[in-house]
Amino acid sequence: MTTSAEVGRVSGMHLLFYTIFGDVIASSTPSLTASLSLLLSIVLRILGLSTPVGLGLFSPQSPITSGMAVPMQQGHVTGTSDFQVLILGGGVTGVMAAKTLHRRGIDNFKIIEARETLGGRMKSFSFGAAGREYVLELGADWIHGTQTNNGPSNPIFDLARKHNLSTQPNHYRGSMTTYDHTGLVDYMQTFNTAVDNFAALTVGGVDTTTRSGYALLGAKPRTPHEAASEYYQFDWEYAQTPEQSSWLASSWVTYPLYTSQSRLLFRRVMIKSPTRSQIVLVCPQPCCSSRVFQANNFTFNRDQGGFSTENLLTTDQRGFASVIQSEAAEFISEEQVLLNATVKAIKYSDDRVWVSLSDETSLSADYALVTFSLGVLQHDDVLFEPALPKWKSEAIHGMAMGTYTKIYLQFPEKFWFDTEFALYADHERGWYPVWQSLDIDGFFPGSGVLFVTVTGDFSKRIESMSDQVVKAEVLAVLRSMYPNTTIPEPDAFYFPRWQSDPLYRGSYSNWPSSFLRSHHTNLRATVGQRLWFGGEATSFKYFGYLHGAYYEGQKMAEEIVNCMEDGGCDGLPHVEEIPCSHPYIASDFI
Ligand SMILES: Cc1cc2nc3c(=O)[nH]c(=O)nc-3n(C[C@H](O)[C@H](O)[C@H](O)COP(=O)(O)OP(=O)(O)OC[C@H]3O[C@@H](n4cnc5c(N)ncnc54)[C@H](O)[C@@H]3O)c2cc1C
């Protein structure tokens, strides 16, 4: 199920229209080309190679693709568009948008991707000393929420099953060892209290920061053990602190429909029309519509369109992105993808879009779907002409981009905990706190691989430091955790720099408390009639996640095709004046 909400006003009352739609996830019929492509990918896989897309066979040097590039000016002044749709970015959103276009009969599209392969933030690498290498994940590596009985399934879980991805259940709460600066210390009771505190956040009343939400519930971490336990529940998922996050948007359960407090604020009215039924929340207070939006993230909540509480970690040596590359290989032909091509500027008018690349070539299309990360848009890595309207810029800069950094170490042999996870409580909250062992049954026994995760400002901090200095800090923490063990020098050490990477500028989006529901509507909205935006950040229900990107790719492509079939459209609407987001005026202070 997909849920959409829109804010409106009737007779001076503030209404929240809450409408539930069914998702259309039709399967495509593979063409002969697609079947041959699939066959080729299977043969390559048996031979231990990647799919054609993964091999980068669709390079910009291909005669077909290079022949399609035209100078920006020429494309602007004369002729018809080169393509019906340009898909800018070849991550999950881009590939799923392409698949949807193909299913709807639109094959005159092109994906433009800066990297040498498809997959985006599904990014694997080979790690380890010679002869002890493993393909591990720098970006996404969990399928969060799978399926409960015959209920709705996570579409990434479906892809994993379809493409035989090797995965292993990962027990976030049931397989944990706790440490602090004195070594092994059992504070599992404190840890479990933090789990309960996090669950209690769902009873929030207004949207302030998650920190204030915790405080109002009486959860005020004072000791390093309490702070580390809270960190594990919160920052380790959202990649930002409770201070930086929205209380409502980081609660798991739909709010305010099902809480007792919400009934104090709202009256629920069911409106029936010939086409759909709507639950209308009538708010008697000025501006309360802007303070209340459906809480996110719905991933784990079965009652709200989520999947299950299970988390699967990929262990597949083809890399996690192989699921999206194998999917693409079923329907995408060589001339539909341009790899190693970096978009520098996007020019748009009411009837066309022109995209110029770093090699000075350009392409034009009737429509363009921008799937670059929120961080890329915030950082002006791609220029828009004309500049994006104020409402769009506000939305882009209003949402936050968190950073999540996995620091990998490989040791000659294992000397650490036998659980899947360990938590380290330092005096400084967020200091190398979450440790995960891969040298364990079901993962990579005998690998000597361990990783520690930092997030948010700690990620930014280590990105500015040398590998040697970061390694020294990490080893110092291990010495605190194991005061009676001689910690050897690791054979391999690596961490990615997501924040500084011009193709990402962070890991995934996070919803801050100042960000209103209408801002998110604007993040998703079409600019003019030709420029569309989609990606994990535009997903209301699943922002931050792979499945959010998956559904957004499908949704945007569906909308674009509908628009084409209607002979044009205004696209997804935006909110010009966002209620209750203006500076206070003098009379407010009387
Ligand atoms: C460290 C980390 C851990 C994560 N863990 C999980 C997890 O366990 N489970 C989960 O569900 N999600 C996880 N995520 C989030 C998940 O990876 C993303 O939500 C998802 O991959 C986003 O897909 P997308 O298509 O919206 O964006 P992207 O994957 O960012 O796709 C956009 C594409 O645009 C390309 N691009 C950017 N700029 C340009 C340019 N100028 N020109 C051309 N191309 C460009 C990029 O290379 C990229 O391929 C994680 C992300 C990170 C970084």
The ligand as a Gaussian input file, in Angstrom:
#p B3LYP/6-31G(d) Opt

LIG

0 1
 C       26.212000       3.804000       4.194000
 C       24.785000       3.542000       3.757000
 C       24.078000       2.518000       4.351000
 C       22.766000       2.266000       3.953000
 N       22.113000       1.180000       4.467000
 C       20.906000       0.845000       3.987000
 C       20.340000      -0.406000       4.316000
 O       20.977000      -1.216000       4.981000
 N       19.084000      -0.681000       3.848000
 C       18.384000       0.209000       3.087000
 O       17.229000      -0.080000       2.722000
 N       18.938000       1.380000       2.691000
 C       20.186000       1.693000       3.108000
 N       20.801000       2.825000       2.664000
 C       20.027000       3.764000       1.825000
 C       19.940000       3.291000       0.381000
 O       21.211000       2.941000      -0.088000
 C       19.364000       4.437000      -0.448000
 O       18.111000       4.801000       0.094000
 C       19.144000       4.090000      -1.919000
 O       20.216000       3.362000      -2.443000
 C       18.917000       5.379000      -2.696000
 O       18.690000       5.094000      -4.052000
 P       18.419000       6.290000      -5.078000
 O       18.261000       5.688000      -6.414000
 O       17.334000       7.152000      -4.558000
 O       19.738000       7.184000      -5.018000
 P       21.234000       6.819000      -5.470000
 O       21.537000       5.411000      -5.167000
 O       22.110000       7.858000      -4.856000
 O       21.176000       6.998000      -7.052000
 C       21.466000       8.222000      -7.678000
 C       22.533000       7.980000      -8.716000
 O       22.888000       9.233000      -9.292000
 C       24.268000       9.201000      -9.590000
 N       24.733000      10.577000      -9.691000
 C       24.902000      11.492000      -8.716000
 N       25.299000      12.667000      -9.210000
 C       25.380000      12.504000     -10.550000
 C       25.709000      13.370000     -11.628000
 N       26.044000      14.640000     -11.424000
 N       25.687000      12.876000     -12.892000
 C       25.330000      11.587000     -13.121000
 N       25.010000      10.729000     -12.142000
 C       25.025000      11.178000     -10.860000
 C       24.885000       8.426000      -8.446000
 O       26.123000       7.862000      -8.815000
 C       23.819000       7.374000      -8.169000
 O       24.097000       6.182000      -8.865000
 C       22.136000       3.078000       2.985000
 C       22.874000       4.095000       2.366000
 C       24.185000       4.305000       2.731000
 C       24.991000       5.339000       2.004000

